[in-house]
Amino acid sequence: MGIFIKNPETEKAVREIAALRGQTITGVIDALAREALAREQPEPPRRTLESMRAATAEFRRKAGLDKVKLNVTKADFDALWEIPGVTDVDDDR
């Protein structure tokens, strides 16, 4: 599908950009359109450590996990990962 540029000044500008960049006219129009589109689209919100902590706290509150207190020791946690024949990497043996 072709593009017909009716404005001679616009066509001249596109041809000049193509010559300077060593690209085709189609390549220039494609690049310029993509650059303009990228500028127009809103950036996704940046996640900060503070916002992630707030989201985690909200999830824990909504799920009722903020009221649960687990009494788990290191030995209990390590027991979850026991592999036969492998000693604990934290042991000072």
PEVEN-V245973 format. One record per residue. N is the residue number from 0. SS is DSSP state (H for helix, E for strand, C for the rest). Layout:
BEGIN
N/SS ; N/SS
END
This chain:
BEGIN
0/C ; 1/C ; 2/C ; 3/C ; 4/C ; 5/C ; 6/C ; 7/H ; 8/H ; 9/H ; 10/H ; 11/H ; 12/H ; 13/H ; 14/H ; 15/H ; 16/H ; 17/H ; 18/H ; 19/H ; 20/H ; 21/C ; 22/C ; 23/C ; 24/H ; 25/H ; 26/H ; 27/H ; 28/H ; 29/H ; 30/H ; 31/H ; 32/H ; 33/H ; 34/H ; 35/H ; 36/H ; 37/H ; 38/H ; 39/H ; 40/C ; 41/C ; 42/C ; 43/C ; 44/C ; 45/C ; 46/C ; 47/C ; 48/H ; 49/H ; 50/H ; 51/H ; 52/H ; 53/H ; 54/H ; 55/H ; 56/H ; 57/H ; 58/H ; 59/H ; 60/H ; 61/H ; 62/H ; 63/C ; 64/H ; 65/H ; 66/H ; 67/C ; 68/C ; 69/C ; 70/C ; 71/C ; 72/C ; 73/H ; 74/H ; 75/H ; 76/H ; 77/H ; 78/H ; 79/C ; 80/C ; 81/C ; 82/C ; 83/C ; 84/C ; 85/C ; 86/C ; 87/C ; 88/C ; 89/C ; 90/C ; 91/C ; 92/C
END
